[in-house]
């Protein structure tokens, strides 16, 4: 900071620059909000607690498509009902260690428990909604005394962001409103502005006040200190235009607490530049006009404008069903009739509307997520169904890669570190000390991307099986069965808890071999006893054959050498 510039002045100046940089997106976002997701935008702090009536949406296809997309992404990427991630280490030798596998499996189970008990999955649904329509979403992951973590999705239009040199969002300013009561409860009466104190003294506890929350890299931190003001990221709350340079609070975070995934970006832009909502906006607006025209045509058909003779100007006229209107027939004979006959081409208009709806659904990947409900797969082989599913899922592959980098990876890191600082994780094995961990995704969409590798293993094993069946037994020697099973299970995301360690498998195989050897020895002993019994019964009256053999053997042993 230059000269005597205060911390608050520095933040106000940076916020002003970010507001200017975002101004070109506001009008577009407002259109998306008006026509697809009404009342989802928060472009003014005064919008808090207010429900505006929407009069622009006649055809809700855009909103319905957005609902399908958010539900499909939640179930396909981060499903709360099935495992969608696992932990491993890049060191393959360590991954062969059974204690390491079990520890990683236990950590994943504990993390899943924390996510399920918090509002993580509820927030993800809203985040995917914003991401699919506005190309940008923001979610904060904060520590919580009751649920370990608590997440909050920031409404579109309420925050301003900036990229780091790696083109990842590392600066977030958020404008929002808090009531007088909330401000005093969170920051204390001594920290709030004079206007808040005045409202508190007069009992205006529900009066709204504007607040700014800034999260940005702490470039001036002292790495030798461990207090909250010297962490990697600064967290500052202040009231714009409040009492002088006073801040509500200043603390910090070890990890970036606000994650801002983008659907797609253009160059060095901070905000997302393309998404289903942006692609579908023109068609959605056209649908509103077409629906209005269709309703107008039907209205004119069933309730047309009427005309009557001038002599009936002061007479009682009625358009009610079954009612009678009397007029003087001696005069005009035109009667009471429509101004003009209309025969609207409703069918062509309906076809155009259906085409627009289909295009909107295509933009939002609705056919992908509704694939099994729209296609009769009962008569198809299971292999064909799986192949079709994997092919469809690859359409959203690029978005999934970006989500992994900008949302899921940092979110898992943040949750892991919060749990670790709270002592909620078991101590790791000694061989894992100092080793990096890696996240592996096992969701439906992630497995669709791995389907090529899974199919390769299946085809290779099937090929060797065909060779063996054809008489080439030596082909089986080329296959490492144990390694094939391990690789296949890893690609499928099979939990480690249902598999056995290499040591346990080896011990069971040795035990099985010993049992088989003992059984063979017992069988050989039984056979020898049967032979002895047969020999002893071979001759009757004279010394039997077995006795003769034994005597001959004894004589042979006693003969001189």
DACOR-V66595 format. One line per field, one symbol per residue. ss: DSSP state (2 for helix, 1 for strand, 0 for the rest). psi: psi as a letter, one per 30 degrees, with the letter a starting at -180 (. if undefined). burial: b if it has 16 or more other ideal C-beta (glycine too) atoms within 10 Angstrom, else e. A space follows every 50 residues. Layout:
BEGIN
ss: ???
psi: ???
burial: ???
END
This chain:
BEGIN
ss: 00000022222222222222222222222222222000000000222000 00000000002222222222222222200000001111000222200222 22222222222222222002222222222222220100111111000111 11100000111110000011111111111222222220000002222222 20000001111111111000000000022200111111000000000011 11100001100100000000000002222222222222222222222222 22000110022200000000000000000000000011000000022222 22222222222220022220222200000002222222222222222222 22222222222222222222200000000222000001111002222220 22222222222222222220002222220022222222222200022200 02222222222222222222222222222222222200000000222222 22222222000
psi: kkbgkleeeeeeeeeeeeeeffeffeeeeeeeeefeikgflifkfffkgk jkkkgfjejgeeeeeeeeeeeeeeffeikfflkgllkakfjfeeffkeee eeeeeeeeeeeeeeeefageeeeeeeeeeeefeffklkkkjlkkfegelk kkkkkkfflklklafghkkgkkkkklkkleeeeeeefkffflleeeeeee efgifgkkkkkkkkklkifgljffkglffhlekkjkkljkgajbgkkelk alkeljfjkikkelljbgkelkfkleeeefeeeeeeeeeeeeeeeeeeef efilkllllffgeglkkkgkkflkkkljffckgfajllelkkikieeeee eeeeeeeeeeeeeggeeefgefffkjgegkkeeeeeeeeeeefffgeeee eeeeefdeeeeeeeeeeeeefghfklklleffkgkllkkkkgleeefefg feeeeeeeeeeeeeeeeefffiffefffkjeeeeeeeeeeefhkkffgll leeeeeeeeeeeeeeeeeeeeeeeeeeeeeeeeeefgeklelkleeeeee eeeeeeffkk.
burial: eeeeeeebeebbebbeebeeebeebeeebebbbbbbbbebbbeebebeee eeeeeebebbbbbbbbbbbbebbbbbbbeeeebbbbbbbeeeebbebeeb bebbbebbebbeebbeebebeebbebbbbbbbbbbbbbbbbeeeeeebbb bebbbbbbbbbbbeeeeebbbbbbbbbbbbeebbeebeeebbbeebbebb eeeeeebbbbbbbbbbebeebeeeeeeeeebebbbbbbbeebeeeebbee ebbebbbbbbbbbebeeebbbbeebbbbbbbebbbbbbebbeebeebeee eeeeeeebeeebeeeeeeeeeeeeeebeeeeeeeeeeeeeeeeeeeeebe eebeebbebbbbbbbbebbebeeeeeeeeeeeeeeeeebbebbbebeebb ebbbebbbbbbbebbbebbeeeeebeebbeebeeeeeebebbbbbbbbbb beebeeeeeeeeebeeeeeeeeeebeeeeeeeeeebeeebbebbebeeee eeeeeeeeeeeeeeeeeeeeeeeeeeeeeeeeeeeeeeeeeeeeebeeee eeeeeeeeeee
END
